[in-house]
C-alpha cells in the first residue's frame, strides 16, 4: 500500500529542540497546516528554536508548499536576562540573545531546509512590504499587547479565503496566563472575517470562509 506524503503521520520534533510548544498542540497545528497548505504559503510569527516550525514544515513539505518563519530571534520580553524564560545557552558572543543559529540547525536536522524560509526581522519591518496572500498565519510572537496587536493587524488581512488563522497561548482566564493572545483571538472572532475552527489546549484556530 502506498501513501502520499500528506498521509504519512508527522514526526514530533526531537527532545533536544528547545521550545514551549507541546506535541499535542503540534499535532493539531500540523492538521490545520495540512488543510491550509493547498490554499497558499504558510507564515509563522515567532519561531524561537523551531519546535512549532517543524510541525508546520512537515505539512507544507507534503504539499510542496513553503513556510515563511518570521522571527527577529532576539527573544520576546520573557527571554531577556533576568526574565522567566531566559536561556544563557542562546546568548551570542556579543552578549545578545540570538536563537537563529539554533533554529537553523534544528530545521536542517529535520530535513526541512528547502521547505522553511527564515525571515529574520519583525512584523513592523516586513509587514509594509508584504503583498502575497497566505494559506495560514500562525501567531506565536511577543505576548505584550502591543506586539500581539501588531502581529494580528499586520498579518490577518493576508489570510486567503479558505485559509486559517491560528493563535497560540490563548488563556481566557487571566489567572492562567497573559491576555494579549486572547485579546487578538477575540478581535478575530468579532471581525466578521473568520469563523471558529477548533481548539487544542491553548491553541485556537479560525478559518476565513470562501464566500
N, C-alpha and C positions, 0 to 999 in steps of 0.2 A: 504494500500500500504506500503510495506517495503522498506527501504533504506539501502544500505551498508554504512559503516562509511565514505567512500570516497565521498558519495553523499550528506552527511549532511553538510550544509553551516557552515563554521568556525565561531567561536565566537571571535570578536575582544578582545584584552586584556583590562582588566579593566582600567579605567582612572587613578587609583592610581599607575599603573605600570609606573615608570619613564622611559623616553627614548625619542628618536628623530626620531622615525620610524612611519610615519603616516599610517592610516588604509588603504588608497587606495593603497599604496605600499605594505602593508602587505597582502592584498588580492591577489595581483599579485605574491608575494613571495610564498604564500600558493599554488596557482595554479601550479607554476613551481615545487614546492616541491612535490605536488601530482603526477606529471608526473615522477619525479626523484626517489621517494621512492621505486618503484618496481625494479629499477636498482641497488640500493645499499644504504648503510647508508648515512645520510646527515651530513655535517660538517659546522658549523658556526664559523667564526673567528670574534670575537668582539661581545659579548653578552650583556655587560653592565648589566642592570637590568631585561632583558628578554623579552622586547616587541616583537622584531622580532623572538626570540626563540620560543615564544608561537605560532606564526603563523606556523613556521616550525614543531613544535611538534604536532600540530593538524593534519597536513598532514601525518607525519610519523606514528602517532598512528593509523590512518585509514588503514594503510598497514602493521601493526605490524612491523614497522621499527623503527630505533632509530636515534636520533640527537646527535652528539658529539658537545658540546658547549664549544669552546676553548676561554678562556679569562683569563689573569692573574689577572683581577679585581682590578688592581692598577690604572686604568684610563689611557686614552690617554693624549697627550700633553694638550688638551683643558680642561681636567678635573682637572688639578693641581691647587693648590692655586693661586689666582690672575688671572686665565685664564677665558675665556668666559663661559665655561660650568661647572665650579666648583660648587659642591653641598656639603655644610657643613654637611648635614644630612647623607652623606656617608663617613664621616671621622670616623675611629675607635678610640678606647681608647688609642692607641699609637700615634695618630695624623696622621696616614696614611690613604689615600683614599682606601676604600675597599668596592666594590659593591657586593661581593659574597653572603653575608648574605641576602641582599635584593633580589638578583637574585633567590636564593634558595626558599625563602618564596613565591615569585611570581610563580615559577614553581609548587610548591606544591599546591598553591591555584587554579591553573589552571588544576589540576588533571593530570599533565604530568610527575610526578616524576619517573615513570617507563619507560618513553619514552626518556627523555632528560638526557644525561650523561655529567655532567660538567667535563671539563679538566681545572684545574686552573694552567695555565702555558702559556708560549709564543710559537709562531711558531718556534722560534730559538731552543727552548728546546725540543719540541715534534717532530718536523719535521724529524730530522735524524733517529728517531726510528720508524717512521710510515711506514707500509707496505701495509695496506689494500686499495683496490680500493673504490671509493666513487661515489654514485649516484648524489650527488650535493655538491658543495662547494660554500658557500656564504661568500664573503669577505666584512666585515664592521668593520675592526680593526682600528689601528692607521692610521692617514691621512698624516703623514710625508712621503716623497718619499721613504726613507729607509724602513719604516715599511710596506708600501704598496707593494713595490717590494719584500720584504722578504715573505710576505703572498702569493703573486701571484706565485713566483718561487718555494716556498715550496709545495703548495697545488694544483695548477692547473694540474700538471702531474698526480695526483691521480684520476682525474675525469675519470670515465669509459666511454667507447663508449655508446652513448645514454644518458649519464649524462649531467648535467647542471652546468655551472659556472655563478654565479650571483655576481654583484658588486654594492655596494650602494654608494651614494653621487658622482655620475659621473656628472661633470659640464664641458661641452665643452668650455664655456666662463669663463675665469679666473675672470671676474667681479662678477660671481655668486657664486664662491666657490673655494676651493683648487683643485689643478690639479693632485694630486697623484692618486686618483681613476680613473680619466680619462686616465692618462698615462698607468696604467696597463690594462684598457679596450682596449686601442689601441694596446698594446702588444699582448693581447689575440686574437684580430681580425686579427692581422698580422701574428700570429704564424703558421697558417695552421692547427691548432688542433681543432678550434672551428668555428661554423657558427652562425651568428646573430639569436637570438630567439625572442627578443622583448624589449620594453622599457616602463616603467611606471614612469613618472616624472624623478627622479634621479636614479632609479633602472634599471640596464641593465642586460640582460640575453643572454647567448650564450650556444649552445649545442655542445657537442662533437659527431660528426656523427658516425654512425655504418658503417664501410667500409667493 
